[in-house]
């Protein structure tokens, strides 16, 4: 499906809403605001580490990884 975002909604709110709508089982991203938003509604996030999110701490639902490859391997092995 294609989900179109209108200009009056932030990217984070849009992605959180789509994740709820499609009942997402997990997410992969590098944005700390989105990781917090998705974790707050119970969606596990494989966080790709970048300089802008380095201070975000690991939790039960936020799982940092050094690359998308490492995150995908972790997801596939869980």
Order of alpha helices (4+ residues) and beta strands (2+ residues): alpha-beta-alpha-beta-beta-alpha
